[in-house]
């Protein structure tokens, strides 16, 4: 899936998140990955940039971002 499609998927599934919040979330997860965190995806990550990997994890719902979840009553 293309990066644009992943971005659209995340934004459509999380109405309280805008593209700026998503950028912050991706940056934080990317930093974690760069600092040695293990990816939650079951794919070979050797040829994938950490930012792309972070977006893929967020799009698949494998990583939740504190403060960005929808509050459901």
Buried (B, 14 or more C-beta within 10 A) or exposed (E): EEEEEBBBBBBEEBEEBEEEBBEBBBEBBBEBBEEEBEBBBEEEBEEBEBBBBBBBBBBBEEBEBEEBEEEEE
